[in-house]
Structures are given as structure tokens and as C-alpha cells.
């Protein structure tokens, strides 16, 4: 451990309804609620065209790159909140991106996936 704290442990993670993994470093996880905060690295070309909704609120701060979602383009410094049950569609990171994300509950709890098989 360095004087600045433990090193981040990055791992590949495949988000629901995507084929390309992101790199994820969990910062904090609450075993009781499933709430999690993490750094997420989206590789260039990452995309999720399928519409999905998570059961819990998501908040993210874009740190670098560009993230597209729901017809909007987010750039560094942008704070975004998606309420639980809120649909995310046409998500992509054409040139890659890094975000600091917080979920208020288990991010694996997908409640809707429109247009999926």
C-alpha cells in the first residue's frame, strides 16, 4: 500500500446488453443495499444500442472523453442523474470515456430491456 492509499483494482466488466467490456474499479460497495461507487473506463467504440433501465438511481460525473446517451452528448465535468426505472438508450463512447459512477442499489438489477431478444 502506498502512502496515498491502496491501488485501484481494475477488472473487465460486461454491462447488460453489451458485448464489449468496460474496465471497472470499485471504490465502495455496500453489502446490505448493493449500492456501489466505481470508476468506469469505456473503451473507444463501446456501444449499447438496446434500451435498458436499472431499478436504482445512477449518478455519474464524466471525467474524460465523451459519452452519448438518450440523444445527448456528455463531456468532462458533466454531472448526470438517471432515476431508477429511467430508460437509457443509444448509449455509446465513440472515442472512449472515463466516468465516476454511483448506483443507489445493485446495478445488476435491470428492470427493462426494450428490443432485446
PyMOL commands that set and color helices and strands:
alter all, ss='L'
color gray80, all
select strands_A, chain A and resi 10-13+22-29+36-42+46-48+51-54+58-69+72-75+79-82+87-88+91-93+97-103+110-114
alter strands_A, ss='S'
color yellow, strands_A
deselect
rebuild
show_as cartoon
